[in-house]
Amino acid sequence: MIAGKVWKFGDNINTDLMLPGNLLLAPEAEQKKAVFQANRPGWVDAVRQGDVIVGGLNYGMGSSRPAARSLRNCGVAALVAESINGLFFRNAVNFGLLALECPGVHAAFEEGQTLEISLDDFTVRNRETG
């Protein structure tokens, strides 16, 4: 079982927001500091080990840069989204970030709630609302 605080993001979250192009060749520790800086300033200081991202449609659109690695390096335990861009999904697999598509997940959670993932049957549950 994975359980973590939800950070909610909308549709079409671009890899540029997770790993800005100007930091593509920077050390991973520096890349980590810039995750969501453009659209959620301060997010990297607030996210904690084991937290979970809930995304909308087409999460991770854009280039094939290793943005999933940056999320993993920030401590994100999993990404659960309405749909995940294919390139981003492949990078999530490559870098060990659990990424699951779950229709209806965006409407089922508010930011700050706790999302539980059962790895036995790959179900997702909102701890607060069931």
C-alpha positions in Angstrom: 0.0 0.0 0.0 1.2 3.5 -0.9 -0.5 6.4 0.9 0.4 10.0 0.6 -0.8 13.6 0.6 -2.3 14.7 -2.6 -0.9 17.5 -4.7 -3.4 18.3 -7.5 -2.5 19.4 -11.0 -4.7 20.0 -14.0 -4.7 18.9 -17.7 -1.7 19.1 -20.1 1.0 19.5 -17.5 4.1 20.0 -19.6 7.5 18.4 -18.9 9.0 22.0 -19.1 7.2 22.7 -15.8 8.9 19.8 -14.1 12.4 20.1 -15.7 12.9 23.5 -17.3 15.0 23.4 -20.5 17.7 25.7 -19.2 18.5 23.1 -16.4 18.5 20.0 -18.6 22.2 19.5 -18.2 22.5 20.7 -14.6 23.1 18.4 -11.7 20.0 16.5 -10.5 20.1 18.4 -7.2 19.8 21.7 -9.0 17.1 20.4 -11.4 15.1 19.3 -8.3 14.9 22.9 -7.0 13.2 24.1 -10.2 10.3 21.6 -10.3 7.0 23.5 -10.8 8.8 26.8 -10.1 6.9 28.5 -13.0 3.4 27.5 -12.0 3.6 26.5 -8.3 6.4 28.6 -6.7 7.5 27.1 -3.4 6.1 23.6 -4.2 9.5 21.9 -3.9 9.8 23.3 -0.3 6.4 22.0 0.6 6.3 18.5 -0.9 7.4 15.7 1.3 8.7 12.2 0.8 5.8 9.9 0.0 3.4 12.5 -1.3 1.3 11.8 -4.4 0.5 13.9 -7.5 -3.1 13.7 -8.9 -3.2 14.9 -12.5 -5.7 15.6 -15.1 -5.6 14.6 -18.8 -2.4 14.3 -20.8 -0.1 14.6 -17.8 3.5 15.0 -18.8 3.0 16.3 -22.4 5.9 17.8 -24.2 9.5 16.5 -24.7 11.0 13.3 -23.5 13.2 15.0 -21.0 13.6 13.0 -17.7 11.0 15.1 -15.8 9.8 12.0 -14.0 13.2 11.7 -12.4 12.9 15.2 -11.0 9.5 14.3 -9.4 11.0 11.1 -7.9 14.0 13.2 -6.6 11.5 15.5 -4.8 10.1 12.5 -2.9 6.9 12.0 -4.9 5.8 8.3 -4.4 3.4 8.1 -7.2 1.5 9.9 -10.0 -2.1 9.1 -10.5 -3.7 10.9 -13.5 -6.7 10.8 -15.8 -4.3 10.0 -18.6 -0.5 10.1 -19.0 1.5 11.2 -22.0 3.3 8.1 -23.5 6.8 9.6 -23.4 6.3 10.7 -19.8 5.0 7.3 -18.9 8.0 5.6 -20.4 10.3 7.9 -18.5 8.4 7.3 -15.2 9.0 3.6 -15.7 12.7 4.2 -16.5 13.2 6.3 -13.4 11.1 4.3 -11.0 8.2 6.6 -10.5 4.9 4.7 -10.1 2.6 6.3 -12.7 -1.0 5.1 -13.0 -3.9 6.1 -15.2 -7.2 6.2 -13.3 -10.3 7.7 -14.9 -12.2 9.9 -12.5 -9.3 10.4 -10.1 -9.1 14.2 -10.6 -12.7 14.7 -9.5 -12.3 12.2 -6.6 -9.6 14.2 -4.7 -9.0 17.7 -3.3 -5.5 18.9 -2.6 -4.3 17.9 0.8 -6.4 14.7 1.1 -4.8 11.3 1.4 -4.7 9.0 -1.6 -4.2 5.3 -1.0 -3.0 2.9 -3.7 -3.3 -0.8 -3.2 -0.6 -2.6 -5.1 -2.4 -5.9 -4.6 -5.2 -4.9 -7.0 -4.2 -1.5 -8.2 -7.1 0.3 -6.7 -7.1 4.0 -5.6 -9.0 5.2 -2.6 -9.6 8.6 -1.0 -8.9 8.0 2.7 -11.1 10.9 3.7 -14.2 10.2 1.6 -13.8 6.5 0.8 
